[in-house]
Amino acid sequence: MDHTLIAQAAGAGAIDSATIIKAASLVGSGIAAVGVIGPGVGIGIAGSRALEGMARQPEMATKLLVNAIIIAALMEALGLLAFVIAIQLYQFGSAAAPTATTMIEAVRAIV
C-alpha cells in the first residue's frame, strides 16, 4: 500500500466529522438492510416444518397452525425493526448537513 497516496488524499480535502458520520450512517443502513434476510429465511423454515408436522399428525394441525402464525409474526417484527432502522440511518446519512443538535436528536430517537 502506498502511504504517500493516503497522505495526499487526506491532505487534499479536509474531511470533517459530519461527513464521516454521514458516510458511516449510509454504510450502517446497508448493513441493517441485510438484517431483513434472516427473518425471511426463518419464516420459510418455520413454515416448512409446520407443514411437515401437519402432514405427519393431522389431528395436531390447528395447534401447529396457531403456533406457526405466532412464530412468523414474531420473526416478521424483527425484520420490520431492521428495515425501519435501515431507513432511518439512510435518511440521516443523506440529509444535507447534519449539525450537532440534529445528530444528538437522531441518537435520542433511535435509543
N, C-alpha and C positions, 0 to 999 in steps of 0.2 A: 504494500500500500504506500502511495506517495504522500508523505506528510506535508510537503510543500503545497500540494494542491488543496489539502484540507485547510491549511493555514490561509491560503489565498481566498478560499471560499468563505471562510469565517470572517476574514478582514474586509472582504469586498462589500458585503451587505450586512449591516448590523441587524442581527435577529433579536427582536425584543421578546420579552416573556409572554406577551399577549399572543404573538404568532406561534410560539411553541405550544401554548395551551390550546390554541385553536387546532393546530395540527394533531396534537395528542387526543383531542376530543373526536376528531374525524377518524383517527385510527381506532380509538375505543369504540366508536359506533359500528365500525366494520366487525370488530371482534364480538361486540354484543349481538350483532345480527346473526352470527354463527350460532349463538345460543338457541335460536329457534329450531335448529335442526334436531337437537336432542329430543325435545318433546314430540316432534313429529315421528321420529323413529320409535319412541316409546309407545305412543298411541297405536302404531301399527303392530308392534309386537304384542301389546296387551290385547288388542282386538283379535289377533290370530289365535292367541292362547284361549281367550274366552270362547271363540267359535269351536276350537278343538274340544274344550270341556263340555260345551253344549252338545256336540256330536257324540261324545262318549257317554254322557249321562243326561239324557233329555229331561229327566224329572227335576234336574237342578238348573234348568235353563233360565227361569225367572230370577233366581238368586245370582247366578253368574252375570246376567244382563244388567241387573242393578249395580252390582259391584264394578262391572266393566265401565258403565257410564260414569260412576263416581270417580274412578281412577282416571278415565280420559279427561274429565273436567278438571281435575287437579293438574294433570300434565299440561293441558291447554292453558291453564292460568300461568304456569311457569313460562310457557312460550310467549304469551302476551306480555308478560313482565319484561322479558328480554327484548321484545320488539319495541315496547314503549321506551325503555332505556336507550336503545339504539336511535330511535327517532329524536329523543331529547338531546343526546350527545351530538347528533348530526346538525340539529338546528343551532345548538350552541356553537359548534365549530364553523358553521357557515354564516354566522352573524357578521355584521360589518366590522366592528372593532370593539371587542368587549372591554369594559372598564373594570376597575377593581370592585365596584359595587355590584355590577351585573354578575361577575364571577362568584362573589360571595352569595348572592341571591340564588344563582343556579345550583351551587353546592347545597344550600339550605333546602331547596326544593327537592333535590334528589335524596337527601338524608331525611 
